[in-house]
Amino acid sequence: MSSKRINITVPEKDLEEIKRFCIEEKMSRSQLIREAAVEYMVNIKGLKEKEKKKRDLEWAMKTQEKIRDKSRSFPSGKSATEIIRGSRDLG
């Protein structure tokens, strides 16, 4: 894998903290920035997936409720579940 050099701007106090951290952890600043960037992207992707699953579940629950509401008004006064169970019992 090839690498490219980039320049970034960091506040001085953050840079000092980065330097200290890298010394303690025996890693380069480049390694820290690479690992932090990957971790950040993984976390953001995970959060987005979680939010999408939540929205999808909410949509499914609303849709299910709409269907349930429509199925309560059969001419016989029975719910769809009662009609299905009744037809199973006959078979």
N, C-alpha and C positions, 0 to 999 in steps of 0.2 A: 504494500500500500504506500503510495507516495504521499508526502506531506507538503503543505504550503505554509509559508511564514505569513503571519498576520500581525497587525499592530492593533492594540486595544488601549483605551484610556480608562484608567482606574483612579479613583480618589487616593491621595497619598496615604491616608490612614488605613484604607482597605489594602493597599499594596504592602504596607508594613505588616499587617495581620496575615496576609498571604505569605509573605517571606517567612515569618515566624512559624506558621503552620507547616510550610514546606520543609523547613529545617527539622522540625519535630518529627514529621512523618517520613523524612528522608526521600522526598520526591521533588521533581522539578516543578516550576511554576507552570510550564507547558502541560505537564502530565496532570496537574491539578485542574487546570482550566478545561482540558479535554474530558477528563472524567466527570467534572461538574456539569459540563454542557450535555454530555450523554445522559447523565442521571436526570437532569432537568427535563430534557426532551422525553425521556421514558415516563417521567411523572406526569407531564402535561398530557401526553397521549393517553395514559391510564385514566386521568381525570375526565378527559373528553369522552372516552369509551363508557365510563361509569355514568356520566351525564346523559349520554345517548340511550343507554339501557334504561335509565330512570324515565326518560321521556317516552320511550317505547312502551314501557310497562304501564305508565299512566294512560297512554293512548289505548292500550289493550283493555285496561280496566274500564275506561269510559265507554269504549265500544261494547264491551261485554254488558255493561249496565244498560246501554241503549237497547241491545238485543233482548235483554231480560225484560225491560219495560214493555217492549213490543209484544213479547210472548205471553204477557199476563192477560191479554185481552182477547182470548179465543172466545168464540160464541158460546161454548159450553160453560165458560166461567173457569175452566181448568187452566193451569199453566202448561207450558210446553213440556216441562219435565213430567208432570202428571200424565199427560197424554202419551208420551213416549213410554213411561213405565207401564201404563195400562195396556198399550199395544204389545209390549214384551210379555206381559203376563198372559195375554191371549194366545201368543204363539207358542 
